[in-house]
Amino acid sequence: MAYVFIAPTLLLFAVFTIIPVVMALYLSFTNYDVLSRMDWVALDNYQRLFNDSLYWTTFKNVIFYSVIFVPLNILLSLGMAMLMNFKRFGIRMFRTLNYMPTLTSAVAAATVWIWLLHPEFGLVNEILGWFGITGPAWLAQTETAMPSIIMVTLWQSIGSNMVIYIAGLQGVPDYLYESAKLDGASAFARFRYITWPQLRPTTFLISTMAIIGALQLFDQAFVLTQGGPGNVTKTPVYLIYQQGFKQLQMGYASAQAFILAIAILIFSLINMRINKAEEPVV
C-alpha cells in the first residue's frame, strides 16, 4: 500500500519537473518563437551558441562574480555565526537583525540599493564624503558595477548562512573544546583543528548553494544595472531572459539554459570533490 502515498509525489514530480525539462530539451533543437513556428533545426542552436561571444562573456562575468562572492559569503557568514554563537543578553535580537535582509525580496532590496548607491545623493557616497572621499558612480562604471552587485547580494545572503553555521557550531561537542583547553591549545588552534573540521558538512552545503545561486544570478543584475555598463554585469540567466522573452527566440534560449545547467552541474561536482570531507574523528 506504500505506493498509494508515493504516487501523488511521483506524479507531481513528473508534471512539474520531468515533463518541463523534457519539453525544454526538445525546444532547444527547434527555432520556436512562441507565436508561430517550431521547426526542427537539430544542433543549429548549439552551434550558434558556441560561436556567440556575448554568451561566453556572460559566463566570464558570472565566474568573476562567483570567485569573489562565494569565499566572502563563507567567511562573513562563519565570522558572524561565531560572533553570534554566545549566550548573552539580547543576542537573539542581533541574530534577528542580521537575518532580516534575507527576508527581503531581491527586487525590493535592489531597488533600495539603487538609491543608496546613487552617485549624487546616495547615502554611501554621502558617508564617503564625510571622510573627504569622492564616491564613484557605483552602478554606472565598469570598474564598480559588478563589485556593487556582489556587495548587495552578500548583504542579503549572509544572514541565512549565518543561521546555518550557528546550527553547525552548536552541534560541535563541548568536550572537544574542553580537552583542547586542558592541553593548552590556543583559540586559533581550537578553530583550526576542531571547529573547521567539524563544520565541513555545513561548509559544503553553504558553498554548494552559493555556487548555484551565483551561477543563476539574475534579479540584482536586472534591477541594479540591466546588464550594463558595457555588458560587464550581464549574466547567463539575464541573457536567456532577453533571448526568450524579449526577442522570442525560445529555442535558442532553451539551448543556452541547458548549457548553463551543465555548467552548474560541473561546478557543483567540482565543489563536491574539493569539499568531500572525511568523517571527523571524535
C-alpha positions as CSV (number, residue, x, y, z in Angstrom):
1,M,0.0,0.0,0.0
2,A,3.0,2.3,0.2
3,Y,2.6,3.2,-3.5
4,V,-0.7,4.9,-2.6
5,F,1.2,7.5,-0.7
6,I,4.2,7.7,-3.0
7,A,2.2,8.0,-6.3
8,P,1.0,11.6,-5.7
9,T,4.6,12.8,-5.1
10,L,5.9,11.0,-8.2
11,L,3.0,12.4,-10.2
12,L,3.7,16.0,-9.1
13,F,7.5,15.5,-9.7
14,A,6.7,14.3,-13.3
15,V,4.3,17.1,-14.0
16,F,6.3,19.9,-12.6
17,T,9.9,18.7,-13.2
18,I,10.4,15.9,-15.7
19,I,7.9,16.9,-18.3
20,P,9.0,20.6,-18.4
21,V,12.7,19.6,-18.6
22,V,12.0,17.2,-21.5
23,M,9.9,19.8,-23.3
24,A,12.7,22.4,-22.8
25,L,15.2,20.0,-24.2
26,Y,13.1,19.4,-27.2
27,L,12.6,23.1,-27.8
28,S,16.4,23.6,-27.7
29,F,16.5,21.7,-31.0
30,T,13.9,23.9,-32.6
31,N,13.5,27.5,-33.7
32,Y,10.4,28.0,-31.6
33,D,9.4,31.7,-31.5
34,V,6.4,31.4,-29.1
35,L,3.9,32.9,-31.6
36,S,4.0,30.6,-34.6
37,R,6.8,28.3,-35.9
38,M,8.5,25.4,-34.2
39,D,10.7,23.8,-36.9
40,W,13.2,21.1,-36.0
41,V,16.7,22.6,-36.5
42,A,18.8,19.8,-34.9
43,L,22.1,21.2,-33.5
44,D,21.9,24.6,-35.1
45,N,21.1,26.4,-31.8
46,Y,24.1,24.8,-30.1
47,Q,26.4,25.6,-33.0
48,R,25.2,29.2,-32.9
49,L,25.7,29.2,-29.1
50,F,29.3,28.1,-29.2
51,N,30.0,31.0,-31.6
52,D,28.1,33.5,-29.5
53,S,30.8,35.7,-27.9
54,L,28.2,37.5,-25.8
55,Y,27.0,34.3,-24.2
56,W,30.6,33.4,-23.2
57,T,31.1,36.9,-21.9
58,T,28.2,36.4,-19.5
59,F,29.9,33.3,-18.2
60,K,33.1,35.2,-17.6
61,N,31.1,37.8,-15.7
62,V,29.4,35.2,-13.5
63,I,32.6,33.3,-12.9
64,F,34.3,36.6,-11.8
65,Y,31.3,37.2,-9.5
66,S,31.4,33.7,-8.1
67,V,35.2,33.8,-7.4
68,I,34.6,36.8,-5.1
69,F,31.1,36.1,-3.8
70,V,31.4,32.5,-2.7
71,P,34.6,32.8,-0.5
72,L,33.4,36.1,1.0
73,N,30.0,34.6,1.7
74,I,31.5,31.7,3.6
75,L,34.0,33.8,5.5
76,L,31.5,36.5,6.5
77,S,28.8,34.0,7.4
78,L,31.1,32.0,9.5
79,G,32.5,35.1,11.2
80,M,29.1,36.4,12.1
81,A,28.0,33.0,13.3
82,M,30.9,32.7,15.7
83,L,30.2,36.2,17.0
84,M,26.5,35.3,17.5
85,N,27.1,31.9,19.0
86,F,27.2,33.0,22.6
87,K,24.6,33.0,25.3
88,R,24.4,36.7,26.0
89,F,21.5,39.1,26.8
90,G,20.0,40.4,23.6
91,I,21.9,38.1,21.3
92,R,18.7,36.8,19.7
93,M,17.8,40.3,18.7
94,F,21.1,40.7,16.9
95,R,20.7,37.4,15.2
96,T,17.3,38.5,14.0
97,L,18.6,41.9,12.7
98,N,21.3,40.1,10.8
99,Y,18.9,37.6,9.4
100,M,16.3,40.2,8.3
101,P,17.9,41.1,4.9
102,T,17.3,37.5,3.8
103,L,13.6,38.0,4.2
104,T,13.6,41.0,1.9
105,S,12.6,40.5,-1.8
106,A,15.6,40.6,-4.0
107,V,13.9,43.2,-6.3
108,A,12.8,45.4,-3.4
109,A,16.3,45.2,-1.8
110,A,18.0,46.1,-5.1
111,T,15.6,49.0,-5.7
112,V,16.6,50.4,-2.3
113,W,20.3,49.9,-3.1
114,I,19.9,51.9,-6.3
115,W,19.1,54.9,-4.2
116,L,21.8,54.1,-1.6
117,L,24.4,53.9,-4.4
118,H,23.3,56.9,-6.3
119,P,26.4,58.9,-7.3
120,E,25.0,62.3,-6.3
121,F,22.6,61.9,-3.4
122,G,23.1,58.3,-2.3
123,L,23.9,57.6,1.3
124,V,27.0,55.6,0.5
125,N,28.7,58.4,-1.3
126,E,27.4,60.8,1.4
127,I,29.2,58.9,4.1
128,L,32.4,58.7,2.0
129,G,32.2,62.4,1.5
130,W,32.4,62.9,5.3
131,F,36.0,61.5,5.0
132,G,36.9,63.6,2.0
133,I,36.4,60.7,-0.4
134,T,34.6,61.3,-3.7
135,G,32.5,58.2,-4.3
136,P,32.2,56.8,-7.8
137,A,29.1,56.2,-9.9
138,W,28.8,52.7,-8.4
139,L,26.3,51.2,-10.9
140,A,27.4,53.2,-14.0
141,Q,31.1,52.5,-14.1
142,T,32.6,49.2,-15.4
143,E,35.1,49.0,-12.5
144,T,32.5,49.2,-9.7
145,A,29.3,47.8,-11.2
146,M,30.0,44.1,-10.5
147,P,31.5,44.8,-7.1
148,S,28.4,46.7,-6.2
149,I,26.2,43.7,-7.1
150,I,28.5,41.5,-5.1
151,M,28.1,43.8,-2.1
152,V,24.3,43.8,-2.4
153,T,24.0,40.1,-2.7
154,L,26.3,39.5,0.2
155,W,24.3,41.8,2.3
156,Q,21.2,39.8,1.5
157,S,22.6,36.3,1.7
158,I,25.0,36.1,4.7
159,G,22.1,36.2,7.2
160,S,20.7,32.9,6.2
161,N,24.1,31.2,6.0
162,M,24.9,32.6,9.4
163,V,21.9,30.8,10.9
164,I,23.1,27.5,9.2
165,Y,26.6,28.0,10.6
166,I,25.2,28.7,14.1
167,A,23.4,25.4,13.9
168,G,26.6,23.7,12.9
169,L,28.6,25.4,15.7
170,Q,26.0,24.3,18.3
171,G,26.4,20.7,17.1
172,V,30.2,20.7,17.9
173,P,30.7,18.6,21.1
174,D,31.8,20.8,24.1
175,Y,34.2,18.2,25.4
176,L,36.4,18.6,22.4
177,Y,37.0,22.3,23.3
178,E,37.4,21.4,27.0
179,S,40.1,18.7,26.2
180,A,41.9,21.2,23.8
181,K,41.9,23.9,26.5
182,L,43.4,21.4,29.0
183,D,46.1,20.6,26.5
184,G,46.9,24.3,26.2
185,A,45.5,24.8,22.7
186,S,45.1,28.4,21.6
187,A,41.8,29.8,20.3
188,F,43.2,29.7,16.7
189,A,44.3,26.1,17.2
190,R,40.9,25.1,18.5
191,F,39.3,26.7,15.5
192,R,41.7,25.1,13.1
193,Y,41.7,21.5,14.5
194,I,38.2,21.3,16.0
195,T,35.7,23.9,14.7
196,W,36.6,24.0,11.0
197,P,36.8,20.2,10.5
198,Q,33.5,19.8,12.4
199,L,31.9,22.3,10.1
200,R,33.0,20.7,6.8
201,P,29.5,19.3,6.0
202,T,28.0,22.7,6.8
203,T,30.5,24.5,4.7
204,F,29.9,22.1,1.8
205,L,26.2,22.8,2.0
206,I,26.7,26.6,2.1
207,S,29.3,26.6,-0.7
208,T,27.2,24.5,-3.0
209,M,24.1,26.7,-2.5
210,A,26.3,29.8,-3.0
211,I,27.8,28.5,-6.2
212,I,24.4,27.5,-7.7
213,G,23.0,30.9,-6.7
214,A,25.9,32.8,-8.1
215,L,25.7,31.0,-11.5
216,Q,21.9,31.8,-11.5
217,L,22.4,35.4,-10.7
218,F,19.6,37.5,-12.3
219,D,17.4,39.7,-10.0
220,Q,20.1,42.0,-8.8
221,A,21.8,42.4,-12.2
222,F,18.4,43.0,-13.8
223,V,17.3,45.7,-11.3
224,L,20.6,47.4,-10.5
225,T,22.3,47.6,-13.8
226,Q,20.2,45.9,-16.6
227,G,23.3,44.0,-17.5
228,G,25.4,47.2,-18.1
229,P,27.5,49.1,-18.4
230,G,29.1,47.5,-21.5
231,N,27.7,44.1,-20.6
232,V,30.0,43.7,-17.6
233,T,27.2,42.6,-15.3
234,K,25.1,40.7,-17.9
235,T,24.7,37.1,-16.7
236,P,23.7,33.9,-18.5
237,V,20.3,33.9,-16.9
238,Y,19.8,37.5,-17.8
239,L,20.8,36.8,-21.5
240,I,18.4,33.7,-21.5
241,Y,15.6,36.0,-20.3
242,Q,16.4,38.5,-23.1
243,Q,16.6,35.9,-25.8
244,G,13.5,34.1,-24.7
245,F,11.1,36.8,-23.6
246,K,12.2,39.9,-25.4
247,Q,13.5,38.5,-28.7
248,L,11.1,35.5,-28.6
249,Q,13.9,33.0,-29.5
250,M,12.7,30.3,-27.1
251,G,14.6,27.6,-28.9
252,Y,17.9,29.3,-28.7
253,A,17.2,30.4,-25.1
254,S,16.5,26.7,-24.2
255,A,19.8,25.7,-25.6
256,Q,21.5,28.4,-23.5
257,A,19.6,27.2,-20.4
258,F,20.8,23.6,-20.9
259,I,24.4,24.7,-21.3
260,L,24.1,26.7,-18.1
261,A,22.5,23.7,-16.3
262,I,25.5,21.5,-17.4
263,A,27.9,24.2,-16.1
264,I,26.1,24.3,-12.7
265,L,26.4,20.5,-12.5
266,I,30.1,20.6,-13.4
267,F,30.9,23.3,-10.8
268,S,28.8,21.5,-8.2
269,L,30.7,18.3,-8.8
270,I,34.0,20.1,-8.6
271,N,32.9,21.7,-5.3
272,M,31.8,18.3,-4.0
273,R,35.2,16.9,-5.0
274,I,37.1,19.7,-3.2
275,N,34.9,19.7,-0.1
276,K,34.4,16.0,0.2
277,A,35.2,15.5,3.8
278,E,36.2,12.5,5.8
279,E,34.2,11.8,8.9
280,P,35.8,13.9,11.6
281,V,37.4,11.9,14.3
282,V,35.6,12.4,17.6
